[in-house]
Amino acid sequence: MTRAYNFSAGPAVLPESVLRQAADEMLDWHGSGMSVMEMSHRGKEFMSILAQAKADLAELLNLPSNYKILFLQGGGVGMNGIIPMNLLGNKKSIDVVNTGSWASKSLKEAKKYAKANEVATSEPQHYTCIPPRDTWKLDPDAAYVHICSNETIGGVQYHWVPDTGSVPLVADMSSDILSRPIDVSRYGLIFAGAQKNMGPSGMTLVLVRDDLLGRALPITPNAFDFKQQADNDSMLNTPPTYAIYIAGLVYQWLKKQGGLAAMEAHNRKKAALLYDLLDATPFYTSPVARSDRSLMNVPFTLPTEELTTAFLQGAKERGMVQLKGHSSVGGIRASIYNAMPIEGVQALADYMKEFAAHHG
Ligand SMILES: *Cc1c(COP(=O)(O)O)cnc(C)c1O
């Protein structure tokens, strides 16, 4: 068996030890005689898996006691509608900072439920940077301010937490959750699909501050009403049990790695291998402003389409896969989430050097 170095943007690479443990436990979880997939979500076995996952996640995030952890379904895209339904309350509008494809989608979807204002945009810069905070035209009466902490397609990431005063900050962290320590208390709500940095698709994490619960519009489906789910420990309906189990194994793996500060140091080292090379090699172009470069998704371009195709082919022959850039931007994108080992990034950097020397 050979495992490729998998640079997929998502669903993405998971720690090999987690996959091995899941394989070992596939037919019989801890002597229960069942796979986790086959367990009642209300039985004591699954309840213990859920409780452990929540405890480990709270520990990793240093979660303040006035925040709830919800394991829901619907994905990041679902949350774009579910969050305005839950947080609008008696307000009229929300503010969105548009930094690329994902924030644009959130803006568009929110418009179905609220007056959604684009309070800043980097569109004129082709979404290659984060608009500076002093250019944002925030409305003090907005229900919340939406940001995307890491634009998975554009490779643009916040390296600071915006101050939004008394207006709650909502962050889509689908592609950088658990990649670095965060001060949860600076946010009203954080959401993330699991499949980039946390587990398989099918589970969506929501961290929400207590005082924001109970504002859902009457049209909100019960299964997506944060207060109802919080009151029922994410068990108002059947939660995505297997995805929660795998995410729980990932949380334990993260603790073994030394937690989020250790993860950030590791991720910085990995990203530097690529960015230093991109900066030193005119053959490659990195479109993103240096101060806003993502530690998770590294997009870059080669001089021509033909060279890009040849690059991808050569990478595949060397066991490096899913490097093709998103169809909307082209080029190459290397996603180097927590579970991508530094050896994989080093192998890519070595290949990039070799390729540029041959073709540059
Ligand atoms: C992948 C992604 C999403 C979409 O998640 P789905 O699970 O496909 O709905 C949303 N936001 C960001 C930043 C993403 O990377």
The ligand as a Tripos MOL2 file, in Angstrom:
@<TRIPOS>MOLECULE
LIG
   15    15     1     0     0
SMALL
NO_CHARGES

@<TRIPOS>ATOM
      1 C1        -15.2340   24.2430    1.7780 C.3       1 LIG1
      2 C2        -15.6870   25.5340    2.3410 C.ar      1 LIG1
      3 C3        -17.0490   25.8270    2.5230 C.ar      1 LIG1
      4 C4        -18.1450   24.9100    2.0250 C.3       1 LIG1
      5 O1        -18.3450   23.8110    2.7740 O.3       1 LIG1
      6 P1        -19.4300   22.7070    2.3160 P.3       1 LIG1
      7 O2        -19.2240   21.6680    3.3330 O.co2     1 LIG1
      8 O3        -19.0950   22.2760    0.9240 O.co2     1 LIG1
      9 O4        -20.7700   23.3210    2.3960 O.co2     1 LIG1
     10 C5        -17.3930   27.0400    3.0820 C.ar      1 LIG1
     11 N1        -16.4600   27.9270    3.4500 N.ar      1 LIG1
     12 C6        -15.1420   27.6800    3.2890 C.ar      1 LIG1
     13 C7        -14.1490   28.6980    3.7210 C.3       1 LIG1
     14 C8        -14.7190   26.4810    2.7200 C.ar      1 LIG1
     15 O5        -13.4100   26.2260    2.5620 O.3       1 LIG1
@<TRIPOS>BOND
     1     1     2 1
     2     2     3 ar
     3     2    14 ar
     4     3     4 1
     5     3    10 ar
     6     4     5 1
     7     5     6 1
     8     6     7 2
     9     6     8 1
    10     6     9 1
    11    10    11 ar
    12    11    12 ar
    13    12    13 1
    14    12    14 ar
    15    14    15 1
@<TRIPOS>SUBSTRUCTURE
     1 LIG1         1 GROUP 0 **** ****
